[in-house]
C-alpha cells in the first residue's frame, strides 16, 4: 500500500469521478441539466462513494489486525469543546 494517508486516498477516489463527466453536461443538482445526465452523474458519485467506503473498510481492517499499543504509550483522547 502507498504512503498516502487514508484521507488522501479517499479524496483521490472521490475526485476521480468528476473527470469522467464533461463539464458542459452541467451539474446533477441543477434543474436545467437533463435527467439522464443527472442520473449518470449521481451514479458516478455513488460509485466513487462505494470505492471510498471500501478503502476505509480496508484501512479499518488493517488497523484491527495490528497489535495494540502498550498501555503506557496510548495517545490521549481528544475532548469535545
N, C-alpha and C positions, 0 to 999 in steps of 0.2 A: 504494500500500500504506500502511496506517496506521503510526503511530509506535510501536505496541505492540512489545514485544520478542518474539522467537520463543517464548520460554518462556510469556509471557502468552497468545499466540495459541494455542499447543498446549494450555495449561491450559483455556482457554475452550472449545476443541473437545471436550476430554475431559469437562468438566463439563456440556456441553450435553446429552449422552445421559442423564444422571441425571434431568433434568426431564421426560423422555418417559415414564418408568415410574412409576406411582403407588407411594408408599411402602408402602401396605397390601399390595402384591403380595409383599413380602418381598425377601430377598436371593438372588441366584443361587447363593450359596455355602452356603446353609442347606438341610439335607436336608428340612425341613418345607415348603419352597416347591415348588409343583407343577412338574413337569419342563417343561411347555410354557412356564411363566413364566420358569423358569431359562434355557431356550434363548433366549427372546425378549430377556431382559436381557443375556445373553452376546453375542448377535448385535448388540445396540446398542453394546456395548463394543467389539466388533471393528470395527464401522462407525466409531466415534469414533477408534479407533487408526489405521484406514486414512486418515481425514481428517487426523489429526495427522501421519502419515508423509508425506502429500502436501505439507502445509505445510512440513515440514522439508526435503523434497526441493526445493521451490521456493526456499527460502532458500539452500540449498547451491548450487543452480544460479545464483542471482543473485550469490552470493559468488565463484563461479568466473568470472563474466563481468566482474568489476571488475578494473581493472589492479592489478598487485602494488605494494606499498608500496616506496619507495626503501630500499636496503639499510641506510642509517644510521638509519632510523626504525622498525625492526622491534620488535615487542613481545617482551620476553623470555619464554621458555617457563617454565612452572611446573615445578618438580621435585617428584616424589612423595616423601613423607616415609616 
